[in-house]
Amino acid sequence: MRRIKPISHEERLSVVEHLDELRSRMVIALLAFGVAFGLCAWQNHLILDILNEPLPDDVHPITFGVTEPFMTTSTNAGYAAILLALPVVLYQAYAFVVPAFSPRERRVALPLLMMVPLLFIAGVVFFYFVVPPPATKFLLQFNADEFNTQVRARDYYSFITMLMLAMGIGFQIPVGVLAACKLGLTSPAKLRKNRRYAIVVIAVVASLLPTLDPLTLILEMIPLIFLYELSIWLASALGRPAPEVAERIASAEGS
C-alpha cells in the first residue's frame, strides 16, 4: 500500500501500477470496514436498542431458529459498519479515479463527493426519527383485534435497514441533479418543466420500497419531493456547465 494520497493528473501509470493502486485502495477500504465492523459487533446491543426504539414498549422482536439471533445481530452490525466506514470508502474511490479528472473537473467532483456521505447520513437520520414510529404504530395496530401480531426479528430489522439504505440513496438526488447540470445533460428550466413527471417517478420509486402502507409511502415521498425542489434551486445557483461543456452544447444546438 505505497499510495495513500491521490496521484496527480499529470502522472502516467502503467496497467500494473493502476492495479496496484486499486488494490491499495481496496485494502484500505476493507480495513476501515473491518475496524468499523469490530466496533459495531462489540456494541451490538446498542445497535439493536437503537433499531428497537421505534417499536412500542410492549413489543419485542422474536426469533424462530438457533442461528437467527447470531445472524441477525451480525447483519445489523454489518449495516452499521458500512455507515461508519462510508466516508473512508468514498475517499478511496475518489482517490483512485481523481487522476482522470482535470483540475477544473476535480474542483467540481470534490464538493459533490463530499455531499454524498452527508446526504446519505441525513437520509438515514430522517428516516429513523420520522418514518418508523408512526409507520410501526399504524401497521401493528391495523386490524389488531383479528390477529395476534408478533414481530419477527429478521423481518423487522430487514424492513428498517433496507428502508434506511433506500432513503440514504434517495437523498442523493441533489448530487445527481447537480452532476447532470454540470455535464450539460439537463438544466434548471427543464427540471422545472418536468416537475410533474419527477413526482410520478418519486412515487413509483417509493412504492417499490419494502412497504405497502400509504402512511409510510407518503412519509418517504415528502423529503424526496423537497430534495428535488432543492436540487432545482442548487442547480440554478451552482449547476452551470463548465465553459467547454457549454460551448459544446451551444455548437450542437446550432448545428
N, C-alpha and C positions, 0 to 999 in steps of 0.2 A: 504494500500500500504506500507507494512512494509519493503519491499526489494527494494532498488534502485541500488544495485550493484550485479554483478553475484555471485552466490554461488560457493563454491569450488568443485573440482572433488571428494573430499573425503566425502563430506556431503551426507547423505541419507535422502530423504524426503518421506513422505507418499503421497498417491494419493491426499488426501485433501490438503496437503501443495503444491504439484505441481499445483493443480487447483488454489490455492490462488496466487501462483507465476505467473501463466498465466494471471489471472485476473488483477493483479497489472501491469504487462507489457502492457496488452491491454489498461488499463485505461490511463497509461502514454502516449501511442502512440495516443490514441484518443484525449487526451488533447492537445498534440502537434499539431495534425491536426486541432483541433478546434481553437487554437490560430492562426495558420497559415491561416486558412480559414477566420477568422475575419479580419486579416490584409489584405488579398487579396480582400475581399469584400469591405473593406474601400477604397482600392486603385484600384478598378475595372477599372476605366478609364485609369489608367496607363497600366494595363494588356491588355486592349483592344487596346490601342495605340501601344503597342509592337507587338501584333498579326497582327494589320493592316499595320504595316510598310512595309512588302513585296509587298503590293498592289500598283499599280500605283497611282499617286497623284489624278487623276480624278475619281478614283473608290472608292466607299464607300459601305460597306455591307448594305443590306436592310432586313427588316423583314416583315412577312406577317400575323402576329397574335397579339392579345392583350397581351398574356403571353410570346411571343417569346423573347422580349428584356430582361425580368427578368430571364427567364430560361436560356437563352444563357449566360448572364452575370454571373449567379450563377454557371453554369457548368464550365466556364473558370476559375472562382475564385477557384473552387474545384480542377481543374487540377493543378493550380499554387500552391495551398496549399499542395497537395501531393508532389510536387517537393521540397517545402521548408521543409516539415516535414520528408522527406525521411531519412536523417541521424539519427534522433531520433528513427524512426520506425525500421530501420535496427539494431540499437544498442539494442533496446528492444528485438528483435528477437534473436540476438546473445547472449544477457544476459540470455535468457531463455534456449537456447539449449547448452550453453557452459559447463554446468556440465557434460554432456555426453562425452565431449572430454577429452582425457588425456592431460597432459601438452605439450607433443610433438605435438599432433593434434591441440591444441589450438594455438601454435605458427604458424602453417600452416594456420589455419582458419582465424585468425585475420587480417593478411595482405590482404587475398583475400576479406574479408568482407569490409575492408576499401577501396578496389579498386572499389566496386560496385557503391556507390554514385558518386565517382569521374568520373568513366566511363559513368555513366548514364547522368550526367550533361554535360560531354564532348559531348556525342551523341546529346543531345538536342541543345547545343550551335552550334555544327557543322551544324545540320540540319537547324537551324534558319538563320544562316548567309550565308549558301552555297546553299541550295536547293530551298526555296520558291521564292527568287527574279527571277531567270531565269525561274523556272517552271511556276509561275503565269503569267509571261510575255508571255511565249510561249503559254500557254493554253488560255489566254484571247484574244490573237491576232490570234489564229488559226481560219481561215475561218471567220474573223470578218466582212467581207462585207455581209455575208449571215445571220448573227444573230445579234440581239440586246441583247448582253450579259449583264446580271445583276448578281451581286454576292450576293447570299442569305447568311445572317449572320450565320445561323445554319449550313449550309453545309460547308461554308468556314472554320469556326472555328473547326468543326469536322475534316475536312481534315488536318488542320495544327496540331491540338493537337494529333490526332491519329498517324500521322507520327512522331511527336516529341517523343511520347511514344515508338513507334516501333524502332526508331533509338537509343533511350536510352537503350532499351533492347538489340538491336543488338550489341551495343558497349560492351556488357558483354562477348563477345567471348573470350578475354584473360583469364577471370576468369574461364569460363567453361573448357577451354583447360588446364590451369594450374591445376585445381582441378582434371581433368581426368588423367593427368600425375602423379600427386602426389598419386593418388589412384591406379596407375598401369594399368589403363584401356586403355591407348594409350601411344605413345612415339613420340618424335620429328621425328624419322625416318619414322614412319607410317604416321605422319601428312604431311611430305614432299611427300611421295609416293602417298597419296590420295589427293594431292592439286587440281587436275582437278575435282575430284568429289565434293570437297568442294566448288569450284567456281560454279558448277552447282547447288548445294544446295542453295548457296547465291543468285543466280539468281532467283531460284524458290521462295525463301522467299521474295525477293524484289518484285517480280511480284504479290504476294498475298497481298501486302500493298494496301491501298486505292488510288491507282493511276495507270493509264494505259499508260501514255505518255512515250515515250522512253527516253526523257531527264531526267525526274525525276528518272526513273529506273536506268539509268547509274550513276547519281549523288549519289544514295543510295548504289549502289554496290561498288563503288570505295573505300570508307572508310572501308567497311566490308571486302573486299579482303585484304586491307592493314593491318587491325587488325588480320586477320588470319595469315598473314606472320609474324607480330609482335609476335603473340602467339607462333609460332614455335621457334622464337629466344628466347623468355622468357622461354619457356619450356626447351630449351637446357641449359639455364643458371640457372634456378631456379626450374625446374619441376621434379627433380629427385625424385623417390618414396622414402618414408621413409624406413629405413633398414628392418623393419619387413615385409613391403609390398614387397620390392624387393626380400627378401628371400622366401616369399610365391609364388611369380611369378616364381622364378627360380626352386623351387621344383615342381611346377605344370608343367613347361615346361619339366623338367627332367623325370617326370612320363609319 
